[in-house]
């Protein structure tokens, strides 16, 4: 069986841990839990006939006091760049992080995850900004860790991309 490391990257409180919990355990908690360092989970997915063991590295969120340790990314086959659609600054942080990640591990498959689609009326990120990134060739998927919307699709899409690569 193939094993692939995937990192969850983004600003603090964008829903990285909640997305992993929803994907791996099918649960969601409203209680905010700060990730300290890195939390590792795994889940087996199937891409066509291939069985793929995803090792999910949920990295602590970046904020003004703490930068993501790029050494955590070594050996990653891909990553999810997670944005909280209700906070515009998390998109800027994600764009910055994407450049740093690419400088560290090179070009590997990634998906920009626009999380919190269940709070659409509170969004600060516009559809035109999202379309702009799609025009640059980025894969952008809207999700809700709370409802589960788009979560399975996000991980499956990344797994497929990794196997294509």
C-alpha positions as CSV (number, residue, x, y, z in Angstrom):
1,X,0.0,0.0,0.0
2,X,1.2,3.5,-0.8
3,X,1.7,6.0,2.0
4,X,1.7,9.7,1.3
5,X,2.2,12.6,3.7
6,X,-0.2,15.6,3.4
7,X,0.2,18.8,5.4
8,X,-2.6,21.1,6.5
9,X,-1.3,24.7,6.2
10,X,-2.9,28.1,7.0
11,X,-3.4,30.9,9.4
12,X,-4.7,30.1,12.9
13,X,-8.4,29.2,13.4
14,X,-9.1,28.5,9.7
15,X,-10.5,25.1,10.5
16,X,-7.5,22.8,9.6
17,X,-8.1,20.6,12.7
18,X,-11.8,20.5,12.1
19,X,-11.4,19.5,8.5
20,X,-9.1,16.6,9.5
21,X,-11.6,15.5,12.3
22,X,-14.5,15.7,9.8
23,X,-12.6,13.6,7.2
24,X,-11.0,11.0,9.5
25,X,-13.6,10.6,12.2
26,X,-16.8,12.2,10.7
27,X,-17.1,14.5,13.7
28,X,-17.2,18.3,14.3
29,X,-16.8,20.2,17.5
30,X,-17.7,23.9,18.0
31,X,-15.0,24.0,20.7
32,X,-11.9,25.8,19.3
33,X,-8.8,23.7,19.9
34,X,-5.4,25.3,19.3
35,X,-3.0,22.9,17.7
36,X,0.4,22.9,19.4
37,X,3.2,21.8,17.1
38,X,1.7,19.2,14.8
39,X,-1.0,16.5,15.2
40,X,-0.8,13.5,13.0
41,X,-3.8,11.3,11.8
42,X,-4.2,8.8,9.1
43,X,-6.9,7.6,6.8
44,X,-6.9,5.1,3.9
45,X,-8.6,6.3,0.7
46,X,-9.1,4.6,-2.7
47,X,-8.3,6.3,-5.9
48,X,-9.7,4.0,-8.6
49,X,-8.2,0.6,-7.8
50,X,-5.3,2.0,-5.7
51,X,-5.3,2.0,-1.9
52,X,-3.6,5.1,-0.5
53,X,-2.7,5.6,3.2
54,X,-2.8,9.4,3.8
55,X,-0.7,10.6,6.7
56,X,-2.2,13.9,7.7
57,X,0.0,16.4,9.4
58,X,-2.2,19.1,10.9
59,X,0.3,22.0,11.5
60,X,-0.3,24.7,14.0
61,X,-1.8,27.9,12.5
62,X,0.4,30.8,11.6
63,X,-0.2,34.1,13.4
64,X,1.8,37.3,14.1
65,X,3.8,35.6,16.8
66,X,4.5,32.3,15.3
67,X,5.6,31.2,11.8
68,X,5.0,27.7,10.5
69,X,8.1,25.6,10.8
70,X,8.9,24.7,7.2
71,X,10.9,21.6,8.4
72,X,7.5,20.0,9.1
73,X,6.7,20.0,5.4
74,X,9.7,17.9,4.3
75,X,8.6,14.7,2.7
76,X,5.1,16.0,1.9
77,X,3.5,14.7,-1.3
78,X,0.9,17.5,-1.2
79,X,-0.8,20.0,1.1
80,X,-4.1,21.7,1.8
81,X,-3.8,25.5,2.1
82,X,-6.8,26.4,4.3
83,X,-8.5,29.8,4.4
84,X,-11.3,31.0,6.6
85,X,-13.7,32.7,4.2
86,X,-15.0,35.0,7.0
87,X,-11.6,36.5,7.5
88,X,-9.9,38.2,4.5
89,X,-6.5,38.3,6.2
90,X,-6.4,34.4,6.1
91,X,-6.3,34.6,2.3
92,X,-3.3,36.9,2.3
93,X,-1.6,34.7,4.8
94,X,-2.3,31.6,2.6
95,X,-0.9,33.3,-0.5
96,X,2.3,34.1,1.5
97,X,2.5,30.6,2.9
98,X,2.1,29.0,-0.5
99,X,5.2,30.8,-1.8
100,X,7.2,29.7,1.3
101,X,6.0,26.1,1.1
102,X,7.0,26.0,-2.6
103,X,10.4,27.4,-1.8
104,X,10.8,24.7,0.8
105,X,9.5,21.6,-0.8
106,X,9.2,22.5,-4.5
107,X,6.1,22.2,-6.6
108,X,3.8,19.5,-5.2
109,X,0.1,19.2,-5.6
110,X,-2.0,21.5,-3.3
111,X,-5.5,22.7,-3.0
112,X,-6.7,26.0,-1.7
113,X,-9.5,25.2,0.7
114,X,-12.0,28.0,1.3
115,X,-13.5,26.8,4.6
116,X,-16.7,27.8,6.4
117,X,-19.0,27.7,3.5
118,X,-21.9,27.3,6.0
119,X,-21.3,31.0,7.0
120,X,-21.6,32.4,3.4
121,X,-23.4,35.5,4.6
122,X,-20.3,36.4,6.7
123,X,-17.8,35.9,3.9
124,X,-15.1,38.6,3.5
125,X,-13.6,36.8,0.5
126,X,-15.3,37.5,-2.9
127,X,-16.0,35.1,-5.7
128,X,-13.9,37.3,-8.0
129,X,-10.9,36.7,-5.8
130,X,-11.5,33.0,-5.9
131,X,-12.0,33.1,-9.7
132,X,-8.7,35.0,-10.0
133,X,-6.8,32.2,-8.3
134,X,-8.6,29.6,-10.4
135,X,-7.4,31.5,-13.5
136,X,-3.8,31.1,-12.2
137,X,-4.4,27.4,-12.4
138,X,-5.1,26.8,-8.7
139,X,-7.6,24.2,-7.6
140,X,-10.0,25.9,-5.2
141,X,-12.6,23.9,-3.3
142,X,-15.2,25.4,-0.9
143,X,-15.8,23.4,2.3
144,X,-17.6,23.3,5.6
145,X,-16.0,21.2,8.3
146,X,-19.2,21.8,10.3
147,X,-21.6,20.3,7.7
148,X,-19.1,18.2,5.9
149,X,-19.7,19.9,2.6
150,X,-16.8,19.5,0.2
151,X,-14.5,17.8,2.7
152,X,-14.4,14.3,1.2
153,X,-14.0,15.8,-2.3
154,X,-11.1,17.9,-1.2
155,X,-9.0,15.0,0.2
156,X,-10.0,12.7,-2.7
157,X,-9.0,15.4,-5.3
158,X,-5.6,15.9,-3.6
159,X,-5.0,12.1,-3.4
160,X,-5.8,11.8,-7.1
161,X,-3.4,14.7,-7.9
162,X,-0.6,13.0,-5.9
163,X,-1.0,9.8,-7.7
164,X,-1.1,11.5,-11.1
165,X,2.1,13.4,-10.2
